[in-house]
Amino acid sequence: MKPLEQEIRRRKLYEDIVAHLEAMISEGKYAPGDRLPSERDMMENFGVGRTAVREALFALQKKGLVAIANGERARITFPTAHGMIDDLSGVARHMLSQPGGIAHFQQARSFLEVSLARYAAEYATSDEIERLRQALLTNQRALDDKEEFIRTDVAFHYVLAEIPHNPIFTAMHEALVNWLTEQRATSTLARGSSRAAYRAHRMIYEAIASRQVDGAGQAMKQHLEEVAKYYWRVALPTGSRPGHVVKSG
């Protein structure tokens, strides 16, 4: 058999193992915490070599379905939203480096956070609004400390991501913050940007606290557009323009 044919055959074998084990997990035959059979047992059960078994386990690990430790049988795990987003990290870094990449992520962040602000204005509990108020006060106290201001800025937005009690939103928020780290550090270099950001946070909070759904969404939209403006002012030479992105809202 030619080398290429061997590769195709080996790849098909491990994919069959993955499909079989995924089906067993979906059907409840394996539950989180259960151990899979040993590599040797799987080799015998599936009639394949060790390489195919190990590739199947690695593929399942990437999907967040198993955990692999040296010297132990693979253990079934439960996939998380954070794991799902983490798998996109490499793709995201590549996309950010492409023309218009940062602008596209800025737009994606705006779509998410405008919706979160609107949701908070309509559904946040009094305790959640108080947590947002405390995050705002902490952000205000950090105005003269660039690094601390960035941290408290992120924390303010994270409170909003927590309010729907949906782990996908918090994972998406963390991912977007991580992927746009350069933007956050760059935009704070523009004179007056931190104080402008704090004022915007205060307007967002006030709209949410007074249950102004449209006002909260608009305040967030204006805030993120201003952050983007400060970023491009620092990042691009005079007269340059970022890649075209349709505005949210």
C-alpha positions in Angstrom: 0.0 0.0 0.0 1.3 3.5 -0.9 2.1 5.9 2.0 -0.8 8.3 1.0 -3.3 5.4 1.0 -2.0 4.3 4.4 -2.5 7.8 5.8 -6.1 8.0 4.5 -6.9 4.6 5.9 -5.4 5.5 9.3 -7.3 8.7 9.4 -10.5 6.9 8.6 -9.9 4.4 11.4 -9.4 7.0 14.1 -12.5 8.9 12.9 -14.6 5.8 13.2 -13.4 5.3 16.8 -14.2 8.9 17.6 -17.7 8.6 16.1 -18.3 5.4 18.1 -17.2 6.8 21.4 -19.0 10.1 20.9 -22.2 8.1 20.3 -21.7 6.1 23.5 -21.2 9.3 25.4 -24.3 10.9 23.9 -26.3 7.8 24.7 -25.2 8.0 28.3 -23.2 4.7 28.2 -20.3 6.8 29.5 -20.9 9.6 32.0 -18.6 12.4 33.1 -15.9 10.9 35.4 -16.1 7.4 33.8 -12.9 5.9 32.6 -12.5 4.6 29.0 -11.0 1.1 28.4 -7.3 0.9 28.2 -5.5 1.6 25.0 -4.8 -2.1 24.6 -8.4 -3.0 25.2 -9.5 -0.5 22.6 -7.0 -1.8 20.1 -8.5 -5.2 20.5 -12.1 -4.0 20.5 -11.7 -1.9 17.4 -9.1 -4.1 15.7 -6.7 -1.2 15.1 -3.2 -0.2 16.1 -2.1 2.0 19.0 -1.6 5.1 16.7 -5.3 5.1 15.6 -6.5 4.8 19.3 -4.2 7.6 20.4 -5.3 9.9 17.6 -8.9 9.2 18.5 -8.3 10.0 22.1 -6.5 13.2 21.1 -9.4 14.2 18.9 -11.9 13.6 21.7 -9.7 15.6 24.1 -9.7 18.6 21.7 -13.5 18.4 21.7 -13.5 18.6 25.5 -15.0 15.1 25.8 -12.1 13.3 27.5 -9.1 14.2 29.7 -5.9 12.3 29.2 -3.2 11.9 31.9 0.1 10.0 31.6 -0.2 6.5 32.9 -3.9 6.6 33.4 -6.9 5.6 31.3 -8.7 8.5 29.5 -11.5 9.9 31.6 -14.8 11.3 30.3 -15.3 15.0 30.9 -18.0 17.5 30.2 -17.4 20.1 27.5 -17.5 23.7 28.7 -18.2 27.0 26.9 -14.7 28.1 27.8 -13.2 25.0 26.2 -15.2 25.6 23.1 -14.0 29.2 22.9 -10.4 28.2 23.7 -10.4 25.9 20.6 -11.0 29.0 18.5 -8.0 30.9 19.8 -5.6 29.9 17.1 -8.1 30.8 14.4 -8.9 34.1 16.1 -5.2 35.2 16.2 -4.9 34.4 12.5 -8.1 36.4 11.7 -6.9 39.4 13.8 -3.7 39.6 11.8 -5.7 39.8 8.5 -6.7 43.1 6.9 -9.8 44.3 8.7 -9.5 41.6 11.3 -9.4 43.9 14.4 -12.4 45.9 13.0 -14.4 42.7 12.6 -13.7 41.7 16.2 -14.6 45.2 17.3 -18.0 44.8 15.6 -18.5 41.3 17.1 -17.8 42.7 20.5 -20.3 45.5 19.9 -23.1 43.2 18.9 -22.6 41.1 22.0 -22.2 43.9 24.6 -25.0 46.1 23.3 -27.3 43.1 23.7 -25.9 42.4 27.2 -26.5 46.0 28.3 -30.1 45.9 27.0 -30.7 42.6 28.7 -29.3 44.0 32.0 -31.6 47.0 31.9 -34.6 44.8 31.5 -33.8 41.8 33.7 -30.9 42.5 36.2 -31.8 42.0 39.8 -31.2 44.7 42.4 -28.2 42.6 43.6 -26.7 42.5 40.1 -27.2 46.2 39.6 -25.4 46.8 42.9 -22.5 44.6 41.7 -22.4 46.7 38.6 -22.3 49.9 40.7 -19.4 48.5 42.8 -17.5 47.7 39.6 -18.1 51.2 38.4 -16.8 52.7 41.7 -13.7 50.5 41.5 -13.2 51.6 37.9 -13.4 55.2 38.9 -10.8 54.8 41.7 -8.4 53.4 39.1 -8.4 56.4 36.8 -4.8 57.4 37.5 -3.4 53.8 37.2 -3.4 52.6 33.6 -2.9 48.9 34.2 -5.5 48.9 37.1 -7.9 50.9 35.0 -7.8 48.3 32.2 -8.4 45.5 34.7 -11.3 47.3 36.3 -12.7 48.2 32.9 -12.7 44.5 32.0 -14.3 43.7 35.3 -17.2 46.2 34.7 -18.0 44.6 31.4 -17.7 41.1 32.9 -20.5 41.8 35.4 -22.8 42.5 32.4 -21.8 39.2 30.8 -22.7 37.4 34.0 -26.2 38.8 34.3 -27.9 36.4 31.8 -26.4 33.4 33.7 -25.3 31.9 30.4 -21.8 30.5 30.4 -21.4 31.0 26.7 -21.7 34.8 27.2 -19.0 34.9 29.8 -16.7 32.7 27.7 -17.3 34.9 24.7 -16.6 38.0 26.7 -13.3 36.6 28.1 -12.3 35.5 24.6 -13.1 38.8 23.0 -11.2 40.7 25.7 -8.2 38.3 25.3 -8.3 38.6 21.5 -8.5 42.4 21.7 -5.9 42.9 24.4 -3.8 45.0 22.0 -6.8 47.3 21.4 -7.3 47.9 25.1 -3.7 48.7 25.8 -3.4 50.8 22.6 -6.6 52.9 23.1 -5.6 53.9 26.7 -2.5 55.6 25.2 -4.8 58.3 23.7 -5.1 61.3 25.9 -8.3 61.4 27.8 -9.4 57.9 26.8 -9.6 56.5 30.3 -11.7 59.3 31.6 -13.9 59.0 28.5 -14.3 55.3 29.1 -15.3 55.8 32.8 -17.9 58.4 31.8 -19.3 56.0 29.3 -19.4 53.2 32.0 -21.3 55.6 34.3 -23.8 56.4 31.5 -24.3 52.6 30.8 -24.8 51.9 34.6 -27.3 54.8 35.0 -29.4 53.6 32.0 -29.4 50.1 33.4 -30.2 51.1 36.9 -33.1 53.2 35.7 -34.4 50.4 33.4 -33.9 52.3 30.2 -33.4 49.4 27.8 -32.9 51.4 24.6 -30.8 53.9 26.5 -28.5 51.2 27.9 -28.0 49.7 24.4 -27.3 53.1 22.9 -24.8 54.1 25.7 -22.9 50.8 25.2 -22.9 51.3 21.4 -21.5 54.8 21.7 -18.9 53.7 24.3 -17.5 50.9 22.1 -17.5 53.2 19.0 -15.5 55.7 21.1 -13.0 53.0 22.2 -12.5 52.0 18.6 -12.0 55.6 17.6 -9.3 56.0 20.2 -7.6 52.7 19.1 -7.4 53.7 15.5 -6.2 57.2 16.4 -3.2 55.7 18.0 -2.7 52.6 15.8 -3.0 54.1 12.4 -1.0 56.9 10.7 -3.0 60.1 10.0 -5.3 59.6 7.1 -5.4 55.8 7.3 -8.7 54.0 7.7 -9.5 50.5 9.2 -11.1 47.9 7.0 -14.8 48.5 6.3 -17.1 47.2 9.0 -20.9 47.7 9.1 -21.9 49.4 12.3 -24.0 47.5 14.8 -27.4 48.7 16.0 
